[in-house]
Amino acid sequence: MTDQRYYTDRAYGPRPAVVVTIDERVWGGLLALIETRISGGAFGARFPEQCPDGQGPCGCDEQAFSRVLLAEVPWIEWPLRAGEVPETPVILDLLEFCASAVGEPLEGFFHPFYRHYHLSWDREAGLAAFVADVNLLFRRNAVAYQLDDVGQARRILPQPVAETLGWAMFQTGEEETDRLLEAARSRFMSPKPEDRRDALEKLWDAFERLKTLEAGADKKAQANALLDRSADPGTALRETLGEEAVALTKIGNSFRIRHSETSQEPIGRSEQLDWLFVRMFAFVRLVLRSSGRGG
């Protein structure tokens, strides 16, 4: 298992995990990890190559490995090539597939005619080593993903954001609003960009519903009553919160978040999506906590 700490890790600490696209350099390293495990027989834990004499497994059946891979991850190309970098979500699917198949090869009987060992596999040790090797490459290249202990990819969020989202609980008194907020929270932590876009949409939908939770003659009065619980009426902070609520509403109408009209500008980059989500979530969390609705 790899737990390498290089000089720069020890002297300066790990780099912030902010890179959301796996580039050719990291892909090359991941490809090498996969290729060495194919040749070393590690994926024989799920795809064993049988000894021609029928005396037991002796390695990895690369053909079976590739055929099932192409069926389970249909966006991947085989053979894998260093110069052809798949989309990042596809790479993460590939890594999860490999994690599901890996084991530490254990040599048993040596078969002198074929000059190979018959193998068994330590699934737990092999998975731990694969996860550690992948996460080392991610960490050294500031990639904002990691494999967990069971080999599933997850996104690394900035620590304050991760802690806030991880402990957020919603008790708005309105079931659909709670559902939207929980879906937004969980999907924003996904490594898949489409899940995070869906999280942004659901957060904006929840924001619109929050405006109607307080008593009032109409939606504007209800929204003002909610803001009055977040800051004392007549204060500069209360005025600022009102301006922020208007700005967030305008963002939802101007950008392609809740609707898909051609006049709305799409959000192109992952970091832009993250900024909008964090900005809205901070506002929503404030009004929720100020009004005793969780968050």
PADO-460773 format. One record per residue (C-alpha): x, y, z; residue in one letter. Coordinates in steps of 0.5 Angstrom, whole numbers, plus 500, padded with zeros to 3 digits. Example, Ala and Ser with C-alpha at 12.3 -4.5 7.8 and 13.67 -1.06 7.14 Angstrom:
2
525491516a 527498514s 
end
This chain:
295
500500500m 503507498t 503512504d 508517501q 509523504r 514527499y 519533502y 514538499t 508535503d 512535509r 515542508a 509546506y 503541507g 499538502p 496543496r 489545496p 485540492a 482545487v 483541481v 476538478v 479536471t 484530471i 489532466d 494528461e 499528467r 494525472v 491520467w 498517465g 499516472g 492512473l 493508467l 500506469a 497504476l 491500472i 496497467e 501494472t 495491476r 493488469i 499485468s 501483475g 494479476g 491484481a 484484477f 484477477g 480477484a 474478479r 476476472f 481470474p 485467468e 485460468q 491455468c 491451461p 491445465d 485447469g 488447476q 486454478g 487461477p 494464475c 492471473g 488476470c 483475464d 484481460e 479480455q 474479460a 476485464f 475489458s 469486455r 465487462v 469494463l 466497456l 459494458a 459497465e 463504463v 460505456p 464511455w 470509455i 475507450e 479500450w 485499449p 486505454l 491510451r 496515455a 495520450g 487520450e 484523456v 477521458p 472526461e 473526468t 467523470p 468517466v 475516469i 472516476l 467511473d 473507471l 477507477l 471505481e 470499476f 477497478c 476498485a 471493485s 475488481a 482489485v 485484490g 492483492e 495476488p 497471493l 502466490e 501459491g 503452487f 508454482f 507450476h 513449473p 511447466f 507454465y 512457469r 507461473h 504461480y 497459482h 494465485l 489467490s 487474492w 487478498d 481483497r 481487502e 489489502a 489489494g 483494495l 487498500a 493499496a 489501490f 485506493v 492509497a 496509490d 490513486v 489518492n 497519492l 496521485l 490526486f 493529492r 500530489r 496534483n 491538487a 485534484v 479535488a 477527488y 479521492q 477514493l 474512499d 475506503d 470502499v 473504492g 467509491q 469516488a 467522492r 469530491r 473534496i 470540498l 474546502p 473544509q 469549512p 464548506v 464540507a 463541515e 457545514t 454541508l 456535512g 452537518w 446541515a 439538517m 433542515f 426542519q 423548515t 416545516g 414544509e 416537506e 417539499e 422544501t 426540506d 426535500r 429540495l 434542500l 437535502e 437533495a 441540493a 446538499r 447531497s 448532490r 453538491f 458533494m 457529488s 464528483p 459529477k 458536474p 451534472e 449532479d 452539482r 448543476r 442539479d 444541486a 444548484l 437548481e 434545487k 437550492l 434555488w 427552488d 428551495a 430559496f 423561492e 419556497r 422559503l 420566501k 413563503t 414560509l 412566514e 406569515a 404575511g 399578506a 403576500d 409573498k 413580498k 410580505a 412573507q 419574505a 420580508n 418577515a 423572514l 428577513l 426580519d 428574523r 435574520s 437581522a 433587526d 429591522p 432598520g 439596521t 444596515a 445588516l 437588514r 438592508e 444588506t 440582506l 434585503g 439587497e 442580497e 435576496a 434581490v 440579487a 440572488l 433572485t 436576479k 441571478i 436565478g 432569473n 438571469s 442565468f 441558466r 439555473i 432554474r 429555467h 432554460s 430559456e 435561450t 436568453s 439565459q 446565460e 449558462p 454557467i 460554464g 465552469r 465548475s 468553479e 463558477q 457553479l 461552486d 461559487w 454560486l 452554490f 456557496v 453564496r 446561496m 447556501f 450561506a 444565505f 439560506v 443557512r 442564515l 435565514v 434557516l 438558523r 435565524s 428562524s 429556527g 428551521r 435548522g 440548517g 
end
